[in-house]
Amino acid sequence: MSPRITPAWVWIAVLGTFSGALIQRGGVILGYWGQVNNPTLAFSLIIVFAYVVSLLLCLRIAREHANSPAMHFAWMLFAGSCALSIVRHGVQCAMATGFFPNFHGEASYLPTQLPMAVALVLLFVGLLAMWSAFSALGLGFHATRVDVAMVTLMLLMLPPILFRDPERVPKFVTGWIAILPFAGAVLLPGCAGIAVFLHRTAMQMRGGETARFLQFLICYPAMRLVAMLIAVDSRLNAIPALTVLGYAIFHTAPLVFTLALAYRWRITATAAAAMQGERDTWNELYPGETTASINR
């Protein structure tokens, strides 16, 4: 993995994507230009790229935790969630190109909704496993009023998402497939609830790269939850400004996940640079000798 994957570069991508989404969707709402394809190809490609980078980072970081089963398991679950999200948004890219005119409606529903549901399951279990791993280190969860307020707010979001307008569910969705639209309604608040636990863990760390990683990690499900609430609640999506904001939040959330991983990756890159510096110093002091030969 390249050390150039830094939080600074990802921040540029986050701000650029958020601003671009606001402008693009705002222009559609105001009638300055039309929405040719929904989703748009540009934003679909950005999301796929964000998840590809996240997948590679998750796999690399998971290797560091080979001796910590719980943490290794959590990172592998995150990697699996990213892989399924790539599949989902890859299908969205195919839809956005317009080269597959029949790939809409029923044909695209299952390839997008099923990976999304399973990805959320993996994300939820991964967050739970990570919190469990931190708790084993003594960074447990001690509820405060702020934590209770955050969990209550998430529970208040649940009814509008669950009892969405019937017309927003396609008519061809029947049988077990009808469960898929409601997967996010249950799993995203669940992920956000676990994120409250991780937020308290980050607060106990009192700064540092790991704390910053956790703070942005918990923003990811929270942003997706807010975007879903705006999308499915008829009272909210009737407000143009909220519609534009929800559109921008939805397309930026994957990059915020990548941003969290970039902060965590910086720990690895810094450690690797320090180890390389020690090797270079050793080679200067003992040319032609290795650590093993000196020890003998």
Protein Blocks (a to p, Z undefined) as FASTA:
>chain_A
ZZklcfklmmmmmmmmmmmmmmmmmmmmnopaccfbacdfklmmmmmmmmmmmmmmmmmm
mmmmmmmmklmmmmmmmmmmmmmmmmmmmmmmmmmnopammlgcjlmmmmmmmmmmmmmm
mmmmmmmmmmmmmmmnopacdddfklmmmmmmmmmmmmmmmmgcfklpcfklgcjllmmm
mmmmmmmmmmmmmmmmmmmmmmmnngajklmmmmmmmmmmmmmmmmmmmmmmmklmmpmk
lmmmmmmmmmmmmmmmmmmmmmmmmmmmmmmmmmmmmmmmmmmmmghiafklmmZZ
